[in-house]
Amino acid sequence: MKRLRLWPSSLGGQIALLVAAALFVAQAINFGLLYRERQALRFNQITAPAITRMVDAAERLENGRIAPFERPRARIRLLPNNPVASGWPRVDEVEEGIRQGALDSGLRLGTIAAGIRDFDRRELRLGQISDNRAKRFASMGGVLVVAVEVPGRGWLVLNAPWPRTERMLIWQLIAQTLVLYAFVLLPVLWIGRRVAQPLQTLARAAHAFTPGGPPAPVEERGPGDVRAVIAAYNGLSERVSAMLDEKDRMLGAIGHDLRTPLAALRVRIESVEDDNDRQRMADTIDEMTGMLEDILSLARLGRPSEPPTDVDLAALVDAVVDDFRDLGHEVAFEETPRTRMYLRPSLMRRAVRNLIENAVKYAGSCAVRVVVEPHRVAIEVSDRGPGIPDDKLDAVFDPFTRIETSRNRDTGGIGLGLALTRAIVRDAGGRVSLVNRDGGGLVARIELPRG
């Protein structure tokens, strides 16, 4: 099951997410400040006057004065029963304020109840407002009903408008946030895209950079910092290409300067009369020539002159196996159906030859097979030789690293075969690995991607 990824991977998406989070936090702080302000305003305009009126009315009623609540349309009325239902939301601050005011005035009051009920359009006093205002008030507000029990007299009841600021503020916050997102996030997304597109072009150019071809400069566009990065990359690619060209010229000169004296030595040793000495000299010259070719091949692999072509990999491996069989080596090969691959045939042939040569050198024989898998093709060279210590399986791919420490080329070599094989396989987009076999021996495996 694929995990849900909340953090976007693109630069524009990350910028937009950060800006959206900052706007949300700012709106939340704004909501908190407005909520506190509305609460303070409601206390000053509704809660405090209601407490004052109820305490004053209770005091006047207890003193026997004629109170305005005795009139039918009075704001405060005297009723025989408590009109505050038990299921209404209670307003503790009003109840506590009346109770504290009664204590300060020395009044003896009974039960104090303050609740909020929904707006009733049929109420006599509020029935004079227009229908639109009534609907708006009904959707955003209610009625505060305060009831105070005066022992032996009844219940003093006060009705007052009670705006539900929380509901209104939430809708205001949602509307403001949507407006801010529309006017802020869209430009931010456009800016992020403007910054990200040149960077994506630069990334594609860096991935597609090939040392063998001429450098393709990337168009410098976008903000100043991005243009500076692109300009630095263009300069770097030109310098790298120039350095590689210089390296190729130097290697060509080295190869020419060394091959010439080696060829001259090869001619001169023919005048040596002793057959054993002549053969030993020829073997030394062949060893130096092979070493020179391996070093030059490894150094030039970054800029191969051979272009990739469509190749039947099974036929290529079969041809390499036939070459070893012609030399009298015991190499088995499992027949495999045609497997088309896009690679450099000469280099891949050399990589396979190096693995088979190592297996024949240390084990005397080997078995080769091509394994076709859905997304890759593997070439396996298996032997029953001494194998390699587990802690050396990766180190043998380093240049000039040998497990056999003698200087004999026939047994130890110079330590460039596996390094050259790994470089060739990596150039083809694959990987090479060594694994010790159960029961002794080694399996060398080249894995190449398909398609």
N, C-alpha and C positions, 0 to 999 in steps of 0.2 A: 504493500500500500504506500503510495507516494505521500510524503509529508507535506502539509500545507506550509508554504513559504510566505511569511508575513513581511519580511524585509526584502524590498526589491533589489535586484542585482544591478540595474542600470543607474547611471549617475543622475539622470533626470528624475527617475522615480524616487531615489533617495532624497534629492533636494526637495521634491514636492511633498514627500512624506514628512520631512523635518519641518517644513513650513506649515503643513496642515496641523501637525502636532503643536507647534508654537501658537498657531491661531486658536486651536482648541483650548490650550491652557490659558491664553489671554482672555478668551470668552468666558471660561469658567471663573477666572478671577473677577471679571466684570460682572458676571451673574451674582457672585457672592457679595460684591460691594453694593450692587443695586438692590439685592434682597435685604441687606441690612438697612439700607436707606429707606426702602419701602416699609419695613417693619417699624423703624423709628417714626416715619411720617404717619403710619396708621396708629401708632400709640399716641402721638401728639394730637391727631385730629379726631380719633374715634375712641380709643381705649381710655385715655385720661379724662376727656369730657364725660364719658359714660360713668366712670367711677365717681367723678365729682357730683354729677347730677343725682346718681342713686344715693350717695351718702347724704347729700343735701335734702333730697326728698324724704329719706327715712327720718332725718332729724326733724324736719318740719312736721311730718306726720306724728311723730312721737310727742312733739310739743303742742299738738292740737291746732296747728295753723291750717288755714285753707290752702290746699295744694293744687297746683294747676292740673295735676293728673286726674282730678275728679271730673274734669270735662271729657266728653267722649273722644274728641280729637287731640287730646293732650299727648305729648311724646311719652310721658310716664303715666301709667294707669294703675289702679288698685284692683286686683282680681282676687277672687276667693281661692283659686288653685294655682299650682305651679305649672306654667305653660311649657317649660323646657322639657322636651322628651328625653328619655334616657339614651336613645340611640344617636342623638345629635353630637357632632364634634364639640368638645368642651374647650373653653378659652380660660386657661388657668390664671393667666395674668390679670384678667378682669376680676375673677373671683377673689384672688389674693389681694388685689388693690382695694376692693370694697371692704374686705374683712379688716385690712390694716387701717383704712380710713374710719371705719366704725369704732375700732379700738381707740384711735387717737381722739375721736369725738365723744367717747364714753357711751356709745349706743349699744343696746342689746338687740342683736339681730339673730334670727334663726338660720335656716338653710340659705345658702347663697349659690345660685346656679347661673352659669353663663354658657350658652350654646349657640351654634350657627345652624340655621336651617336654610333650605333653598328659597329663592325668591318666588313669591306668589303674586302673579299679575293682578289678582282680584282684590289685593289689599286696598283699603279705602284711601290711605294717605298717598301710596305710591301709584295709585291707579290713574293719576292725572298726567303721567309722562307718556310720550308717544310710544307707538308700538316698536319702532326701531331701537329706541333707547331702552325700552323694557327688555327686548330680546338681547341686546348687548349687555345689559346689566345682569340679566339672568345667566348668561354664559360666563361672565367674568366675576360675578359677585354673589353674595348671599345676604342674609339678614342676621344681625347679632341680636339675640334675645337674652336679656338679663333679668333674672327674677330674684328678688330679695324678700325673705319672709320676715315680716314684722309681727312679733308675737301678739296675738289678740286682735290684730288689725287686718291681716290678709297678706297678700303678695304684691309688692311693688314690681311692675314689669316695664322694661324699657326696650323698644325696638329701634335699631340703628343699622344703616347700611354697613355691610362688611365686605370689602373687595378681597377677592382671592388673588392676591398678587403673585403667588407662586405659579399658578397656571398661566397667567399672562406673561410673566417673566420667562418661563420656559419657552413659550411660543416666540417671544421676542428674540431669545437667544438663538433658537433654531433658524429663524428668518435672517438674523444678522450674520450667523455663521455661514449660511448658504450664500448670502450676498458676498461676504468676504472671500469665500472659496471661489466664487465665480470671477471676481475682479482681481484676486491675488494669485490663485493657483494656476489659472490659465496662462498668465504671463510667465509665471515661474516654470511651468512645463515647457513653454516655448523657449525660454532661455536655456533650460537644461538640455533640451533637444539640440539647440544651436551649439552648445558646448560639447555634447556627447557625440554628435555626428562626425566632427573632425577627428575626435579621439578614436572612434570605431574605425574610421578609414586608416588612421595611423596603425592601429592594432592589426588590421588585415594586411597592410603593407609590410609590417614587421614579420608576420607569420609567413607571408609569401616571399620574403627576401631570400634569394638564392645567390650564393657567392659566385656561381659560374656565370651569371648574366650581368648585363650593365645595370647600374642602380637606377631605379625608377623613382624620381622625386615625388613626394606627396604634396598636393596643393596646400599652401599655407592659408588657412581660413579659420574663422572663429575668434574668440577673445584673444587679447594680446598674449596672455600666458600660454594658451593652447598653440598659438602661432609660433611662439618661441620654442615649445617642445617639438613641434613638427620641423622647424628649421634645424634644431639640434639633431634630430633623427636623419634628416637629409644629409647634413654634413658628416654625420657618423657613417652612414652607408657609403658615401663617396670615399671616405678615408679607409674603410674596411676593404672596399673593392680595390683601391689603389695598393694597399698593403698586400692583398692576395695576388695581385698582378705582379708585384715586385717579388713576392715569394716564389711564384711560378718561374719567373725569369732566373732567379737565383738557383732554384732546384734544377732547372734545365742546364744551367752552366755547370753546377756541381756534377750532375750526371754525366755530362759530356767530358768534363775534365778527369773524372775518375774512370770512365769506361775506356778512354784512350790508353792510359798507361796499363790498365788491366789487359787490354787486347795486345798491347806490345809485349807484356810479360808472357802471355799465352804463346806468342810466336817464339819468344826467346827460349822458353823451356824445352822446345823441340830439339835444341842442340845439346841438351843434357843426355849423357850416354847411359847413366844408370836408370833403368826402368822404374825402380821403386821410388827414387828421388823425383823423377819426372812426374809420376802419377801423384805423389803427395803434393808437389807444387801445383799440379792441375786442379787437385781437389781444393787446395787453399784458394786458388783463383776463383773457382766456381763458388766456393763459400762466400767470398767477398762480393762476387757479382750478385749472388742471390740476396745477400744482406742489403746491398745497395738498392736492388729492385724493390725489396720489401719496404725499406725506409722511404724511398721516393713514392711508392704507391700509397703508403699511409699518410704521407705529408700532402699528397695531391688529392686525397679523397674528397676534401671539401669542395673542389672544383673539378668534378669528373668531366672528361671530354666526351664520354659516351652518352648519347641521349637515351632516355627510357623508351622501350618499345614493347609491343604486345608479344609475350613469350609463353610457350607451353612449358610450365615449370616442371612437370613430370618428365617430359622429354629432355629438358636441360639436365636434371639430376641423373637420368639414365645415361646420358652421354658422358658425364663425369665418371660414373661408375664403370662404364666400358673402358675408359682410359686406364683406370687402375687395374682392371682385369687383363688388359693387354700387356701390362707390366708384370703380370704374374701374381698379383695380390688377390687374396680371397675376400671379395666384397659381394654381399648378397643384396638384391634389390627387389622389393615387392612391386609388381606391376600396378600402376595407378591410372585411372582414366585421365584424359586430357584436362589440364587445369590451366586456364588462361590467366596470366598475370601481367601487370604493367610494371616493368622494372628494367634495370640495366643488366643485360644478360652476361656480359663478360665479367663484371664485378661479382654478380651473384654466383657465377660458376666458380670463381676463385674462392669465395667464401665457403661453398660446399666442399671444394677440393681441400681447403685447409683442415676442415673438420675430419674428412675421411683420411687425410694424410696422418693426422695425429692418432686416429684410432688404429690405423694399420701399423704405425711406428711403435706404439706402446702395447697393442694387444695382438698384432699379427693378422687380425681379420675383423670384420665389422658387418653390420646389417643396416641398410638404408631404406627408409620408406617415406612416402609423402602422405600426410594425413590431411584430408579436406574436411573442414568444419564450416558451419554456417557463416561465420564472420571472419574467418582467418584460415590460412593454410600453413601447416607445420612441416618442416623437414627434420626427421629424426635420424641420427647416426648413433647406433648402439654398439658397444663392444663389451668384451669380457676381460679387459685389462686390469691393471692395479687400481684404477680409479684415482680420485684426488681427495685429499683431506677436506672435510666439510668447511673448515675455516679458510681454505684456499680457493674455494669455488669461484668467488668473485675476483680475487686478487690476480688470478691467471690471465684475466683480460687486460691487465695493465701492460703497456709496452715494456719489453725487456724483462718480464717476470717469468721465471721458469721454476717448475717444481723439481726437475732433475738438475742438480747443481753442477754437473760436469761441463766442461767446455766443448765436449764432443757434439758437433752439429747433428750427427746421425741420431743421437739419443736425446740431447737437450735442446737443440736449436738455439735461436737467438731471442726467442720470446716475443716475436712480432706476429705470428700467425693468428692467434686468437684476437689480439688487438685489432688487426686488420679485418678479421671477420666481423667483429662487433661494429666497427665503423661502417662497413659496407651494409650490414643489416639495418643499422640505425638510419643510414642515408635512405634506405628503402621504406622507412617508417615502421620497422619491426623491432624485434628484440631477440637476443640469443641467450641461452642459459645452459648450464651444466648441472646434471643431477646424477648422483651415485645410484647404481642399480642394486636391487636386492640380490644377494648372492655374488656380488663382485662385478666390477665393470662400471661403465659410464654411459650416460645418454646425453648427447649434445643436441639441442633442439633450437631450430630457427623458426620463429613465428612471424608471418607476414600478414598484414591486413588485406582483406578482399574488397574489391570495389574502390 
